[in-house]
Amino acid sequence: MRKIIVTGSAGLIGSESARHFAAENYHVIGIDNDMRSQFFGPEASTQKTRDELVRTVRDYEHHDLDIRDADKVMALFRAQGNEIAAVIHTAAQPSHDWAARDPQTDFTVNANGTLNLLEAARACCPEAPFVFTSTNKVYGDTPNRLPLRELPLRWEIEPGHEYEPGISETMSIDYTKHSLFGASKAAADILVQEYGRYFGLNVGVFRGGCFTGPSHSGVELHGFLSYLVKATVTGKKYSVFGYEGKQVRDNIHSHDVIRAVEEFAANPRPGEVYNMGGGRENSVSMLEAISKIEKLAGRHLDWHYIEKPRRGDHICYISNLGKFKKHYPNWQLTHKLDAILEELVTREQARQQRVSA
């Protein structure tokens, strides 16, 4: 039987991967120990998603395993024999704010954990495609040094600049302030590339913009749109940090990320790197997002402004998807921003109705 190993399998991209590939007749081996609840508290727990996967997804096998444990990772890979068809690595400590509180945990999860998985893949399934979800934070604060102009509701890259269509993979990751999270993910990012270029493994790096979708357990420190929707629907207070609330992000639905994973796995390019986000068409500023979500939810968000921005926060980040589209012309964005927001609001409203019932 064809098997796919998914780390972070109860998270946003991991759970989407598990459902998608199980439906494609793969046996999915999920690895997730719910460290998200340790990072961000009970409201960020992925336990419910894990339980739902176990209960509803045929051929899903869960392992409550810490990817920092090299021996257990290797043992799990070896137990699959030669049946591993792909590895999708989404497990991570995902917040640059949290990383500064505990750099040891952040680095060992993001960098050492990735190294353990790469070594296991090299020993047990060297031909299998290996996809790593990296982050745009590997570029550090370099995007903030681009020529930017302030518009009424958003910051924008100056017209005519090479990155006006979006930031491409040509941007340097050197000579920049990454945040400790950005540094640990950059270490993992380079490791994955090296296992492709040095050892010839079929690895690929997806440097994510804002991944989102209905399975996202968004919290204040991570999960921009998900948490913004949750705060609006539930009446929670929300803090906007710096840049007049005009900071811009591009947002991509988890389904479109998985489709990209699927395209890469079908025709891998060893050591390749792709910026993966919603692109210019799915970009939105904080102020624009608040306005759109308030209209969809039918209520105002209780928010206040904090002048000091978060350290390492991007002012305007939009992914250039040109390279991935050129390499994989069958892939395209299928979820537009307004539809994503409508889905998030509808799901959160239904969730709150179940809680209050």
Summary of the structure (lengths in Angstrom):
residues: 357
radius of gyration: 19.4
end to end distance: 42.7
largest distance: 57.9
contacts: 1252
relative contact order: 0.14
helix: 45%
strand: 20%
